[in-house]
Amino acid sequence: MIRPWTLGALAVVAVLAAIVFRLKGEVQRLEDRIATLEQAIIAEGEAIRVLDAEWSYLNRPERLASLTAKHLGLVPMVGPQMIASVADLPYPVPAAEAPLLAEDRPAPGLEP
């Protein structure tokens, strides 16, 4: 005859086995997700390396110089372009002569 504590122990073992089985399935799903994420990280790293190489290729100084000459028509500065005098600078308008901005004007009906 089976004693009651033996049946209880078998029941506990069965419950623990079910819990371990469920945890094993969950761990396998999580490991699969980790593997998928690691593959995605590797793919993104390769894409970043390709984009870095493309960026370096497109930003070569000789290529940029040819594009600048072709599309912008820039020329080097000459001496007289770099010389400026005080008379060439914009002169500030005195505050008394400056026009009032909308936010500086008093609200209608509130004038003293």
C-alpha angles and dihedrals in degrees: 000000000000115000120231095243089054090055089047091050091049090050091050091048090050092050091047091049090052091049092049091048091051092047091049091056092048092049090050091051091049092048090051089051091049091051090050092049092048090053090049090050091051091049091049091049090053090048090051091051090051091049091048090052091048091048091052091048094049094046097055108139094230091052092048091047092053092047091048092051092046101046108021104035092216120170130193117270119257127216100263091052091061096051117089132170132211089255090062092060118094112259115229116240113239113251093242091058097041116107116249116253120224092254091050094055119090116248115264113270093019096084114123 
